[in-house]
């Protein structure tokens, strides 16, 4: 049980009603929210808006950091020097699920801080993006757009996606939700995870261990990458792995750009080996204007936004309030990052 009154500093824009929710539900803490010192959001749930502070405002922000025990979101205006500016900091509630690499790269894993993620918040919107992607290619929406542009009317036939193989690399919350929606369309779902004997994958027809991707790749009509970015998964899908996919397969990447060789992907798209690709993440972000992916009609490009919805902040606030209560009571919190496993 924590006796002293802790200071929670909100480090990115949050709707005022959600700030009040934190104060109302957990009155034992002091919640500091200064939107005038934060960036103006460019869209709903923008957690990294550009910040322009005056000298006086910057001094005021640094004073707040010095007092903070808990941060709601990372302070993206002080990534490198946050440990020095926030000596009292004990815990950061992230607004993203995939923070492991960032925490490692910044050396935050050596600080002793606790990190809790937004794991689970983005599962449904990302799974919906996966279904959108599958339907785009299964119903040949690219063809319909061409025909519409040509003002051409001709009846046509497309295959059903029922019975097609959805292969999922990474059966965390996002992968499991994609599996559930895939089964709702009567797809055959296969995937891999470390423990293939658990009961957490009820919508998966076949499970394989992670050390051999061949059974997944050779059966995949739609290959979904939803794995965390770790040293083991970095570059896991390259030219050799893409060559194992059946001709006409589609790759959907909602993981991280680093898990796939994009040059190999482009070559397979250009050769016709792949039917298409649906991409939410890229090796370089923003995607450079001269990247050939922009001009490929069989490629869906989403600017790392498939997970972002108008309900995101409310869901993260719910996790944060629950975790605050647990933290104050000295009880285990949900979504605690394992800095050694990167997730």
Protein Blocks (a to p, Z undefined) as FASTA:
>chain_A
ZZbdcddddfbdcdfklmmmmmmmmmmbccdddfklpccdfbehiabbccdddfklmmmm
mmmmmmpmbdghjafklmmlmmmmmmmbcbdcdfbfblmlmmmmnommmnopacddfehj
lmmmmmmmmmmmmmmmmnommlmmmmmmnopacddddddfehiacddehjafklmmmmmm
mmmnopacddddfblmbcklmmbfbdcdfkbmklmmmmmmbdcdfbdcdfklgokacfkl
mmmpcghiacddfkbfklpcfklmmmmmmnomagbdcdfbdfbdcddfklmklmmmkbcc
dehilmpcfklmmmmmmmmmmmmmmmmnopacehiacfknoZZ
